């Protein structure tokens, strides 16, 4: 799909930005549009088209694409930049790396528990619960992502944070594009609650066991998604 086709949809989303903090805001906006599937996998990302769409100059649009490439959401090819396309092997490889890194993250986060982090985790659980109650898939995915980002920050390891941020975009892009396959969001909420409780108590062992269970569940779900996609009749 080309970006021009995306722009020519009957009701394309408004992506206009204020002039302040253009690079940061354009990166955040494009990240959200990609992860939520509004800009589909395989879309060619042309700097000038993005700049015109968001009402900014070409430079911040280019900077945003570079940032998203570092996050694994954009890939450079000889003829331009594209939104990454993920296959089953890609997802399984990403989950293998993520499991190792998140084990380390929650173990370190448990050692740095504080009232401030506990409150952030508590607010996040409320947001996730409210998103489930509204059946709001975008908000649910965002709250899920933010839960992990809070924990990575709590680990207080900038190198670990950088590595996790470089792989999480593609994983959550996949999750967001297939939320219809996840029938029990309350199960995910319960796993997040268990993880938060372990972190708030400073129990590293329980936190590691919880994140392992959570990520293994996500990996199994991804396998089910690909299995269902393989069995769908071709159009």
C-alpha positions in Angstrom: 0.0 0.0 0.0 1.2 3.5 -0.8 0.9 6.5 1.5 -1.1 8.2 -1.2 -3.7 5.4 -1.0 -3.8 5.9 2.8 -4.4 9.7 2.3 -7.1 9.1 -0.3 -9.3 7.1 2.1 -12.9 8.5 2.5 -12.2 9.8 6.0 -8.4 9.9 6.6 -7.5 10.8 10.1 -6.5 14.4 10.8 -2.7 14.5 11.5 -2.1 18.3 11.7 0.4 19.3 14.3 1.2 22.5 16.2 4.6 24.0 15.4 6.2 23.4 18.8 8.2 20.2 19.4 7.6 19.1 15.8 10.0 16.2 15.8 8.7 14.6 19.0 5.0 15.1 18.2 5.4 13.9 14.7 7.2 10.8 15.9 4.6 10.1 18.5 1.7 10.6 16.1 3.2 8.4 13.4 4.1 5.7 15.9 0.5 5.6 17.1 -0.9 5.5 13.6 1.5 2.6 12.7 1.0 0.5 15.9 -2.8 0.8 15.7 -2.7 -0.3 12.0 -4.1 2.9 10.5 -1.0 3.1 8.4 -0.7 -0.5 7.3 2.3 -2.8 7.2 4.2 -2.3 3.9 3.2 1.3 3.4 5.9 3.4 1.7 6.7 6.4 3.9 7.6 9.4 1.7 9.0 12.3 3.6 7.4 15.1 1.5 3.9 13.4 1.6 4.2 13.0 5.4 5.3 16.6 5.8 2.3 17.8 3.7 0.0 15.6 5.6 1.1 16.9 9.0 1.5 20.5 8.0 5.2 20.5 8.9 8.5 21.0 7.0 10.3 18.0 5.5 13.1 17.9 8.1 11.0 16.9 11.2 9.2 14.4 9.0 12.5 12.9 8.1 13.7 12.9 11.7 10.5 11.1 12.8 11.1 8.4 10.2 14.7 8.0 11.4 13.5 7.6 15.1 10.8 5.1 14.1 13.5 3.1 12.1 15.5 2.9 15.3 12.4 1.6 17.1 12.0 -1.1 14.4 8.7 0.2 13.0 10.3 1.5 9.7 12.7 -0.3 7.5 14.9 1.3 4.8 15.0 -0.3 1.3 16.9 0.8 -1.8 13.8 2.6 -3.1 12.7 4.2 0.2 11.4 3.7 3.7 8.5 1.3 4.5 6.4 0.3 7.5 7.8 -3.0 8.6 6.0 -6.2 7.6 6.0 -9.0 10.1 5.9 -12.7 9.5 5.5 -15.6 12.0 9.3 -16.1 12.3 9.8 -12.4 13.0 7.3 -12.4 15.8 8.7 -15.6 17.4 12.3 -14.2 17.2 11.2 -10.9 18.8 9.4 -12.7 21.6 12.6 -14.8 22.4 14.6 -11.6 22.8 11.8 -9.8 24.6 11.5 -12.5 27.2 15.2 -12.4 28.1 15.1 -8.6 28.4 11.9 -8.3 30.3 13.0 -10.9 32.8 15.9 -8.6 33.5 13.7 -5.5 33.6 11.2 -6.7 36.1 14.0 -8.1 38.3 15.6 -4.7 38.5 12.3 -2.9 38.7 11.4 -4.8 41.9 14.6 -3.5 43.4 13.7 0.1 42.7 10.1 0.1 43.9 8.8 3.4 45.2 5.6 5.1 46.0 5.7 7.0 42.7 6.2 3.9 40.6 3.5 2.0 42.6 1.0 4.9 41.9 1.9 4.8 38.2 1.3 1.1 38.0 -2.0 1.5 39.8 -3.2 4.2 37.5 -2.3 2.1 34.5 -4.4 -0.8 35.8 -7.4 1.5 36.1 -6.8 2.8 32.5 -6.6 -0.8 31.2 -9.8 -1.8 33.1 -11.7 1.2 31.8 -10.5 0.5 28.2 -11.8 -3.1 28.5 -15.1 -1.9 29.9 -15.5 0.4 26.9 -14.3 -2.3 24.4 -11.8 0.3 23.3 -9.1 -1.6 21.5 -6.8 1.3 20.8 -6.9 2.4 24.5 -6.4 -1.2 25.6 -3.3 -1.6 23.5 -1.9 1.7 24.6 -2.4 0.9 28.3 -0.8 -2.5 27.8 2.3 -0.9 26.2 2.4 1.8 28.8 2.4 -0.8 31.6 5.6 -2.3 30.3 7.2 1.1 29.7 6.6 2.0 33.3 8.4 -1.1 34.4 11.3 -0.5 32.1 11.7 3.0 33.5 11.5 1.6 37.0 14.4 -0.8 36.2 16.5 2.4 36.0 18.8 0.9 33.4 19.1 3.2 30.3 20.8 0.6 28.2 18.1 -2.0 28.9 15.4 0.6 28.2 17.0 1.5 24.8 17.1 -2.2 23.8 13.5 -2.8 24.8 12.2 0.3 23.0 14.0 -1.0 19.9 11.9 -4.2 19.7 8.6 -3.3 21.3 7.1 -1.3 18.5 6.8 -4.3 16.0 5.4 -6.5 18.7 2.7 -4.1 19.7 1.9 -3.3 16.1 1.2 -7.0 15.7 -0.9 -7.2 18.9 -2.9 -4.1 17.9 -3.7 -5.4 14.5 -5.0 -8.7 15.8 -6.9 -7.8 19.0 -10.0 -9.5 17.5 -8.2 -12.8 18.2 -7.9 -12.0 21.9 -11.2 -13.1 23.4 -10.4 -12.6 27.1 -8.9 -9.2 27.8 -9.7 -9.7 31.5 -7.1 -12.5 31.6 -4.5 -10.1 30.4 -5.7 -7.5 33.0 -5.4 -10.2 35.8 -1.8 -11.0 34.7 -0.9 -7.3 34.8 -2.4 -7.0 38.2 -0.3 -9.9 39.5 2.8 -8.4 38.0 2.1 -5.0 39.5 1.4 -6.6 43.0 4.8 -8.4 42.8 6.6 -5.2 41.8 4.9 -3.1 44.4 5.9 -5.6 47.1 9.5 -5.7 45.8 9.2 -9.4 45.1 11.6 -10.0 42.2 11.1 -13.8 42.0 7.3 -13.4 41.8 7.7 -10.6 39.2 9.9 -12.7 37.0 7.5 -15.6 37.2 4.6 -13.3 36.3 6.3 -11.7 33.3 7.3 -15.2 32.0 3.7 -16.3 32.3 2.4 -13.2 30.6 4.8 -13.3 27.7 4.4 -17.0 27.1 0.6 -16.4 27.0 1.2 -13.6 24.4 3.5 -15.8 22.3 0.9 -18.6 22.3 -1.7 -16.1 21.2 0.5 -15.0 18.3 0.8 -18.6 17.3 -2.9 -19.0 17.3 -3.3 -15.9 15.2 -1.0 -17.2 12.5 -2.7 -20.6 12.6 -6.1 -19.0 12.1 -4.7 -16.8 9.3 -3.3 -19.9 7.5 -6.7 -21.6 7.7 -8.7 -18.7 6.4 -10.0 -19.2 2.9 -8.2 -17.1 0.3 -10.2 -14.3 -1.2 
